[in-house]
């Protein structure tokens, strides 16, 4: 696959020509601009969702694109719980981004995922440096999520190792309160599940994700009989109330 620069000069020259956009992509280019432009030109809601999904994969750190993709998913699948949950999470963080509070500012930082993976012996320091420098597409790795996905794709770590590192990172963030508490942390702190169960659920979620089977953490926990569906729904509501109560709502 060939990587396009952004903005892409080919797309800028003829943005309204769907045939040319498709030909550009069929030539093997990973072109963010092409997928975004196609998403604006197609009229079928499923095609728009598919275009935005590919754009979201190419730009996982771009919140606006992630939101557009999730909204497109919900047009096609209005009851998609994973999409609803992720969209609510992003919007909540956006609302809190300007809140000046010691919970989110001037606090020690939890370790990055790569550093944790090195500390538990999952990868070596030199392997981490090599992976952080570049990947096949030539794009820089800018988020923990992308690093974990890349390491999985290259077979350098297993889903279980990544899940273990993510649990350590979540526990550090929970102790330091450098980020909003996520549902998994809440379930552990309230003794709905154990840290070991959360780790197993995360590993299963990562394995399914590799097969393009995307399920929410709650769905995974229910599937593994670690918690009932009614209890996960109750815990999610409790978590939301507890979260907003910290800010006087």
NORSUL-V904089 format. One record per backbone hydrogen bond with DSSP energy under -1.0 kcal/mol. CO is the residue of the C=O (numbers start at 1). NH is the residue of the N-H. If there is no record, write none. Layout:
CO&NH / CO&NH
//
This chain:
2&30 / 8&12 / 9&13 / 16&18 / 17&21 / 18&22 / 19&23 / 20&24 / 21&25 / 22&26 / 23&27 / 24&29 / 25&28 / 28&2 / 29&31 / 30&4 / 31&35 / 32&36 / 33&37 / 34&38 / 35&39 / 37&41 / 38&42 / 44&48 / 45&49 / 46&50 / 47&51 / 48&52 / 49&53 / 50&54 / 51&55 / 52&56 / 53&57 / 54&58 / 55&59 / 59&62 / 62&66 / 63&67 / 64&68 / 65&69 / 66&70 / 67&71 / 68&72 / 69&73 / 70&74 / 71&75 / 72&76 / 73&77 / 77&80 / 80&84 / 81&85 / 82&86 / 83&87 / 84&88 / 85&89 / 86&90 / 87&91 / 88&92 / 89&93 / 90&94 / 91&95 / 92&96 / 96&99 / 99&101 / 101&104 / 101&105 / 112&116 / 113&117 / 114&118 / 115&119 / 116&120 / 117&122 / 118&121 / 124&128 / 125&129 / 126&130 / 127&131 / 128&132 / 129&133 / 130&134 / 135&138 / 143&147 / 144&148 / 145&149 / 146&150 / 147&151 / 148&152 / 149&153 / 150&154 / 151&156 / 152&155 / 158&162 / 159&163 / 160&164 / 161&165 / 162&166 / 163&167 / 164&168 / 165&169 / 166&170 / 167&171 / 168&172 / 169&173 / 170&174 / 171&175 / 172&176 / 173&177 / 182&186 / 183&187 / 184&188 / 185&189 / 186&190 / 187&192 / 187&193 / 188&191 / 194&198 / 195&199 / 196&200 / 197&201 / 198&202 / 199&203 / 200&204 / 201&205 / 202&206 / 203&207 / 204&208 / 205&209 / 206&210 / 208&213 / 209&212 / 216&220 / 217&221 / 218&222 / 219&223 / 220&224 / 221&226 / 222&225 / 228&232 / 229&233 / 230&234 / 231&235 / 232&236 / 233&237 / 234&238 / 235&239 / 236&240 / 237&241 / 238&242 / 239&243 / 240&244 / 241&245 / 244&247 / 244&249 / 245&248
//
